[in-house]
Amino acid sequence: MKKCSVKFPINVDGATSELVRISFARVYIEVDASKELPNKVPLMNERNEEFQQAVIYEYVPPVCKHCSLFGYLDKHCRFVGKTSFKE
């Protein structure tokens, strides 16, 4: 699998946005299912310095290696044997 490029955050939870919980942040991001999920992401601190932040996933759904969609594995893919995903 190729490295995953994480897009901009979609949303953060209330405790994170209000800075009331400093032990961890919960951030919702969009990822490409055909690429590997990162275990670190680059962030900027208050001094505008970049650092690598470890990522912990609460849950990672199964990913179909055939169609690159989340939610099921290859053996359950309805697109296996089809010439396109629109059939």
Buried (B, 14 or more C-beta within 10 A) or exposed (E): EEEBEBEEEEEBEEBBEEEEEEEEBEBEBEBBBBBEBBEEBEEEEEEEEEEEEEEEEEEEEEBBEBBEBEEBEEEEBEBEEEEEEEE
